[in-house]
């Protein structure tokens, strides 16, 4: 099959071309938010729109359009959907075996104030899981835990999506920073240091924002010491690790320090009023109450609490191990276990699409290889945690089958959403539409740092991943920075920062969060809830980038 070269300005006007390229994205948002279609319906129609633009405007061969969509669907199934399936299955097992009741009570024994529980679970523990795993697992697990603690599912999902911003730039052992740095030939530590100028401050703000969403300014006043200790210790540790060590351990260290600092504070201080969320028995709505006293809960011995947390301890251990550099090298090209990683070139697409300057330094084929890393992925790590959990808890086959069927039925709709969104995202990437949007902003010249975060933001909205956004736009960011006379590390770092602000609105992330709390089909409501915070933070990143760089 003959090769096809990407077009970046098919209408001979970069802004007009960008307006056409944005049609599938705008259409998806309109259908999701205003027409209120289900996520997978909006995603499916966006696939058709992206395909039409790629075919008739960008002149991409029909076979390549179809192959791009198929590649996107495969990427949606593995690793994104597989991680969500595994994480939710593990959570459900802890619920069905009664261990989650003990987990809830152990959190309540630290504090019964549910504002502070958000800091413990969504903010700190979520960042820890993000640093170890990433790819949807942190939001899925922490949202499910908050629901178990009594939070309304909608707010549990929304809070965890927003909290994920604190650690989102350094997930899965820092690869959102290290991979774009590698692709552009830059030093990973230098890129991490530039992100340290801004993101620790954003993390500190997120701690305040979470409490404000739960209980307004009154909540901030009443829990100010907790917010200061949790957010302050997190952001300071994050800045220190980023500057001296790099991005790989930024989330892990920050999360551990903030967890320990907050727990120690709660031994000597507690808010004057204990805030709790109580569900109405007759409706799905919730009412809030502030009480001095709370209902008594059964006290469990330490060994029983540790046993209950064992599934999540195992998850953390396995995921962390699988993300260690020396383990990864075993499965990389030339490694002794490399043959266990199955690579499937996408027929009619792999290396047949040609990218050219300024998106890449010189003409080069665009690889399209589906990687099925059955023995080395985050999914595999979670599955190992599941296997050990099932053995330790002595789960019978009936319970396993029942839980698997229940999990599968609940997640069909979110998985369809994830796959459809990635299908239209991959059409945008391989047709060159995404690059058109990037080049439009890059044409802004000296004020490019103001618009640079938007590229990262768009990349994450499309792909659901800060890593993928970096792979998509980091080369363009680097080239443009050099052209306007600023260090390329700065704009690659800004791409990471802007992309992180889109994690809370990425259709894949929203689908994961909705699935975790049983809000299938409510993607549009979650999107409306998070979009305002995402845009405000994006604008903030843009102005900071403009003034600093």
N, C-alpha and C positions, 0 to 999 in steps of 0.2 A: 504493500500500500504506500502511496506517495506521501511525502511530508507536507505539512501545511504551516505557513508562517503566521504568527499572530498579528492582528491589526490592532493598533492602539488608538488610532484617530480616524475611524472609518468615514466620518462626515466632514473631515478637514477643518474641524473646529473642535478643539479639545473639550471645551465646556459643553457644547451641544452633544458631542459624543458621550461625555460623562452623564449628561441628563438621560440619554437613551439607555446607557449601561446601568443606571440606577433604577430603571423601571421594575425589574423583578423584586428588588429590595423594598421599594416603596409600595408595590402591590402587596407584598407579604404583610407589611405593617398595617396597611389599610384594611386588608381582609381580616387580620387577626384582631385588631383593636377596635375598628369602627363597624365593620360588618359582623364581627364576632363569630367568624367561622372557627371550627375546630382546627387545632394546630396542623394536623396532617392534611386537612383539606386545603388550608391556606398554603402549606408547603407544596402540595401536589400541583396546585394551580400556578405557583411560582416557578415550578420546574418547567411547565409548559411555556410560561412567559420568557424565562431565561433561554429556553431552547429556541423559541421563535426569534428573539433578538440575536442570539449567536448564529442562527442559520441565515437570516435574511439581512441583517445589518453587518455582522462581522464575517459573513461568508464562510463560516466554519462548516466543513463537510458534515452531513447528517449523521454518518456513522460515528464520527468523533463526538458529536453532541450526545448521542445515545451512550457511547462508551464512557464519557465523562459522568453522566448521570448514574450509570451502573457502578462506577468506581466510588461515587459518593455514597451510594446505598451500602456498598460493602464496608466503607469506612465508618458508616453509621452503626452497622451491626457489630463490627470489631474495630476498635476496642470499646467505643462509647456505650452502646446498648448492653454489651456483655458485662461491663463493669457495674452498670446500674442493676441489672438482673441479679448478679452475684451479691452486691451490697444489700439490696432489699431482702433477698432470700435469707442472708445471715441475720439481718435485723428481725425478720419474722420468726426465725427459729428461737431467738432469745425471748421473744414475746410468748410464743406458744409453750415454751418450757418453763415459763415463770421467772426466768432470770432477769428479764427487763424490769420487773417490779422491784427487784433488789437494786438494780442500777438506778432507777428513779429515786428510790429512798436514799441511796448513798449520796446522790447529788443534793437531795433535799436536806440531808444531814449536814452538809457544808453550809447551805443557806436555803431557806424556804422562800426567800424573796426572788420572784421569777424574773425580775429585771436583771438581777445579778446572775441568775442561771443562764440568761442569754449571753452574758460575757464569758461565763465558764464554758458553755457548750458550743454556741454558734461562733463566737469570736476566737477563743483560745484553742479549744479542742478541734474546731473546724480548720484553723490554720495548721495545726499539727497534722491532721489528715491530709490537708492540701499539700503540705511539704513532703509527706511520705507517698501519697498516691496521686492526687489530682484527678483530672478527667471525670468529674461528676460525683465521685464517691464521697467527698466531704459534705457536699450539700445534701445528698441523699441520706446519709447516716445522721447528720446533726439535725436535719429537719424532722426525721422520724423520731429522734430522741425528744425534741421539743414537744412534739405532739403527745408523746407518751407522758411528758411532764405536765400536760394539761393545756398547752397552747392551742388556740384555734389553728387548724391546718393551714389556712390561707396565710396567716401572719407568721407561722412557723417557717413556711416555705420562703416567704418574702424576706424575713429577717436573716435567714441563712444565706440567701442569695446575696444580700447586701454585705453581710459579715465576710463572705468569701473574698471580697475586695482586699481585705487586709493581707491575705496570704497568696492571692491569685497570681501575682507576678513571679512567684518563686516556687510554684508547685512542682511536684514530682522531682524533687532534688534540684531545683533551680533551672530546669531545661528551658523555660520561657526566655531566660537570659542567655544561657550558654549556647543554645542551638543557633539563634540569630547571629550571635557573635562569631561562631564558627563559620557560618555561611558567608559572612562578609569579611572574614579574615582579621577580625578585631580581637583584642584581648578581653576575655570574659569578665575579668576582675574590673577592668576599666569601665565597661558597660554597667556592671553592678554598682560601681561607685557613683555613677551619674544618677542611677535610679534612687540611690540612698539620699540624694539631695531633696527628694520630693515624697516618695512613697511612705517613709516612716511617719511623716506628718499626716498623710492621708489616713494611715492606719490609726493614728491617735484620734483623728476626727471621727472615724467609723465607730469607735467605742462610744463616743458621745451620741452619735446619730442613732445607734441601736437603742439606747435607753430613751432617747427622745421619741422614737417611733412607738415604743411600748407605753411610755407614761409621760410624755411631754416634758416641759421645763421643770415641773414639780419632781418628776422622777430623777432628772439630772441633779437637782438640788439635794434630794434625799440620798442619792447614791454617789455623790461627787467623789468621796474618797476611794470608792471601789473603781469608778471609771478612771480616776487619775492613776491609781496603782496598776490596774489592768492595762489600760491603753498606754500609759507612760512607760511601764517596764517592757511592754511589747515593742513599742516604736524605738526606744533607745537600744534595746538588744538587736533589733532588726538593722538599725543604722550601723551599729558597731560591727556586726557580722558581715554585712554587705561591704563595708569599707576595708576590713582587714582580712576576711576569709573568702568572700564572694557570695554568690547567690545560692549555692547548693544547700547550705544548712540554715539559711536565714529564717525560714518558717519554723523548722524544728526547734531551734534554740529559742526563738522569740515566744513560741507557744508554751514551751516548758517553763521558761522564766515567768511569763505572765500568769500561768496557772498557779505556780507555786507562790508567787507574790500575792495573788488575790486570796488564795487559801490561808496564807499566813495572816493577812490583814483581817480576814473574817474570824480568826481566833480571838482577836482583841477588839473588834468593832463590828457593829451591825446597824443597819438603818433603823431609825426610830419607828417607822411603820413598815410592816411586812406586806409587800404587794403580791397578790396572787390573782391568777386568772381562773375563773370557774366556769365550767360549761353549763349551759342551760339544759335541763333534762329533756325538754320537749322540742328544742330547735337546735340547729347547727351553729347558731350564734353563740357568742360568749358575753358574759358580763364580768366586769372587774370589781374586785372588792379589796379594800385596804383593811387589814385586821391586825390587832396586836397579838392575838393568839391564833395558832393554827392547829388543825386537828393532829392528834398524836399519830405517829407512824411507828411501825414495828422497828425495833433496833436490831441490827444484824451484826454478828461478830465479823471481825476484819477478814478472816479466811473465807467466809461466805461471800463477802462483798468482792474480794479479789476473784473468786471463782465465777461470780456472775459477770464480771468485766472481762473474763478470760477470752471470749470470742473477739472482742475489740482489741484486746492486748495482742492476741495472735494475729489479727488483721494488720495491726501496726507493725509488728515484728516482721512478718512475711513481706509486706509491701516495702518496708524500709530496706530489707535485705535485697529484694529484687531490683531496687533502684540504686544500690551501691555501685560505684564505678567499676570495681574489679569483677563484680558479678555480670554487669552489662557487657564488659569486654569479652567474657566467655562466649557470648552469643553474637558478637559483632563479626564483620568480615575478617577472616583469618583466625578467629578464636576457635578453641577446640570443640565448642558446641554449636558452631555456626550453622551446621546442617540441620539443626532442630528448628531453625527459623525458616518457615516456608515462604517463598517469594513467588507471587503470581503476576507477571507482567500483564497489563490490561491490553487485550488484542485490539488493534486498530487505534491505539492511543499512545502507548508507551514509546517515548522518544520520537514520535511522529509530529508532535507540535513543537515548533521552533520559536523560542523567545529571543528577543534582541534588545539592544541598548535603547533607552537608558534603564530599562527594567533589570537587565543583567549587563555586566561589562561587555560581553561579546556574544555573538549568536551561539545558542546552545540548545540542545534538545531538552524537552520537559519530560522527566521520568514520570511514569504512571505505573507503579508497582505496588500491588496490595500485599502487605506484610502480615502473615498469620503467625504470630509468635506465641504459639500455644504453651510453651514451656518457660517463657520469660516475661510475660506481660503482667500488668497490674491485675487483670482479671484472674490470671493463674494464681497470683499471690492471695487474692480474696478466696478463691476456690480452695486453696490449701487450708486457709483459716476455717472455712466451712467444714472441710473433711475432719480436721482435728476437733472442731466444736461438736460435730455429730457423734464422734467417737467418745469424747469426754462426757457429753451429756446423755449418752446411751439412747440416742433417738432411734425409734423403730422405723421400718420402711414405710408404714402407713403415714406417719407424721411427715416424713421427708417428701413423699409423693403428694400429699395434701398441700404442703407448703409450696412445692414447686409449681403445681397446677394453679394455685391461687396467685402466686407471684406472676406467672406467665400471663394469666388472664388480665390482671390489673395493668400490666405494662405493655400490652399490645398497642394501644393508642399512642402512648409516649414514644415507643420505638418507631412507629410509623412516622411520627412527627420528626424525630431525629433523622431518620433515613431520607425523608423527603427534603428536609432543609439542606442536608449535606449534598443531596443530588443537585439542587439548584446552585449551591455554593461552588461545587466542583465544575459545573458548566461555566459559571462566571470566571473561575480561575483559568481553566484551560482554553476558553475562548478569547481571553484577554480583557474581558469587561472589567474585572477587578483592577487590572493594571491601568486601564483608562481612567478610572476614578482616582487612582494614585497619582497619575501624571497630571491630572487636572489640578490637584492641590499642589503638586510639586512645581507647577508653573507660576506659583504666587511669588517666587523670588525671595527677597530678603525677609518677607514676613512668613516664609514657610514654617518656621518653628511654631507659629500660632496655629497652623493647620495640621502640622505633622501628627499630633495625637489622633486626629480623625482617621488617619490611615490605619493605625493600630486598632482603633475602635471599630471601624468597618470590617477589618480582617477578622476580629473575634466575633462580631455579629454574624458574619458569614460562616465561619468555620467552627465556632464554639471553643476555640483554643488559642491561648496567647502564643503557644509554640507555632501553630499553623499560621497565625497572623504574622509572626516574625519571618517565617519561611516565605510568605507571600510578599511582604512589603519591606523587610529589612534591607535587601539589596538596593531598592529604590531610595529608601531613606538615606543610606550611606552615600550613594552617588550624588543625591541632591545636596546633602550637607557639604560634601567636598566642593561642589560647584559654587556654593554661596559663601565658602570660606570659613566654615566652622568644623570642629572635629566630628568625624562621622560617628564616633561613639555616642555623641549626645543625642542624635536623632534616632539611632537604633534603640537607645534607652527610652526615649520619648515614645517610640512605637510600642514598647513593652508597657509603659505607663498608661498610654491611651487605650491600649487593648484591654488592660486589666479593668478599666472602668466599664467595659462592655460585657464583662462576664455575667453580670446580674440581669442583662437583657437578652443574652444569646438564646435563641429559640431552643437549642439543645439543653442548655442549663435550666431553662424554665420547664421544659418537658421532664427533665430529671427530677426537679424539685416538686412539680405537680404529682408525678408518679409516686414519689416517696411518701407523700402525705394523703394520697387518695383523692387528689383533685383532678382526675383525668377529665380533659375537655375544658379546663378553666385556665388554659395558657394565656388567653387574652387578658384576664383580670390580673394575673401576676405581672404580665408585661406592663400594663397601665400603672401598676403599683411601683415598679422598679425604674421605669424609664425616666421619671423626673430626677431621681437621685443620680442616675447614670449620666444624664446630660449636664447637670450642675457640676459634677466632678470632672467631666470631660472638659468643660469650659475652664474650670479652675486649672487643670493640667495644661491646657493650651496657653493661658495667660502666663503661668509660671514659666513654661517653656520659652515663651517669647521674651520675657524679661531676663531670664537667666542666660539663655543660650544665644 
